[in-house]
Amino acid sequence: MGVAATKKINPEDYILSVLSPEERLNAAFKVAEEAFKGTKLTMKDVDSAVKKVRRKAYAKKK
C-alpha cells in the first residue's frame, strides 16, 4: 500500500502567497514601522522612506 505524501505548509508562505503585491508591501511597511518604533527615527523619516519606496514600486507597474 502506498502512503500519500503530505507536504507541510509554512503558514507565513501561505499568507504571503494569497496577498497581492500591494498588500505584501503594505504589510512589510507595517512590520518596519513596528520594528523602528523604539529608534530615534521620527515617523516623518519612516513616512518619507515609505513614500520613496512606494513611488519606485508603483512606477515600475505603469
C-alpha positions in Angstrom: 0.0 0.0 0.0 1.3 3.4 -0.9 1.1 6.2 1.5 0.1 9.6 0.2 2.8 12.1 0.7 1.8 15.2 2.6 3.6 18.4 2.3 4.0 20.6 5.3 3.0 24.2 4.5 4.6 27.1 6.2 1.8 29.5 7.3 3.9 32.5 6.5 4.5 31.4 3.0 0.8 30.7 2.5 -0.3 34.1 3.8 2.2 35.8 1.5 1.0 33.8 -1.5 -2.6 34.9 -1.1 -1.7 38.6 -0.7 -1.4 40.9 -3.7 1.9 42.7 -4.2 0.4 45.9 -2.8 -0.9 44.1 0.3 2.6 42.5 0.8 4.2 45.9 0.5 1.8 47.4 3.0 2.4 44.5 5.4 6.1 45.0 5.1 5.8 48.7 5.9 3.7 47.9 9.0 6.3 45.5 10.2 9.0 48.0 9.6 7.0 50.7 11.4 6.8 48.4 14.5 10.4 47.4 14.2 11.7 51.0 14.2 9.2 52.2 16.9 11.9 52.4 19.6 14.6 54.1 17.5 15.4 57.8 17.1 13.9 57.8 13.6 10.8 60.0 13.5 7.6 59.0 11.9 8.3 61.6 9.3 11.6 59.8 8.4 9.8 56.5 8.1 6.9 58.0 6.2 9.2 59.7 3.7 11.2 56.5 3.2 7.9 54.6 2.7 6.7 57.1 0.1 10.0 56.9 -1.7 9.9 53.1 -1.9 6.2 53.1 -2.9 6.9 55.6 -5.7 9.6 53.3 -7.1 7.5 50.2 -6.7 4.4 51.7 -8.4 6.4 53.4 -11.1 7.6 50.1 -12.4 3.9 49.0 -12.8 3.0 51.8 -15.1 
